[in-house]
Amino acid sequence: MNNEFSWSAAREARIDRAIDRAVREMMQVEPPPGLRRRVLARLNDADERREHAHRRAPRFLELLALAEQAVVAGRALVARIDALAARLPERRSDA
């Protein structure tokens, strides 16, 4: 059992070293041109998005209600089809 633990610990240590190496390599790269400008522009847009967020919440709730109604209507339709199918005489396939 101790041998299993040492295998697991060694494997985890190798994975940790590989992750550390990959992160160091990724961090040594220059950001794409214009990144700072785009980030700052998005931060400024966040204020505008926040102003209109109160309009989106009720619309989302309306969408949820519509989805619930669709599920209920679908179940009712399936139940009606099942009831109609139960009343039909069975067909014999002599093919």
Contacts in CASP RR format, 6 or more apart in sequence:
PFRMAT RR
TARGET T0000
AUTHOR 0000-0000-0000
METHOD contacts of the structure
MODEL  1
MNNEFSWSAAREARIDRAIDRAVREMMQVEPPPGLRRRVLARLNDADERR
EHAHRRAPRFLELLALAEQAVVAGRALVARIDALAARLPERRSDA
END
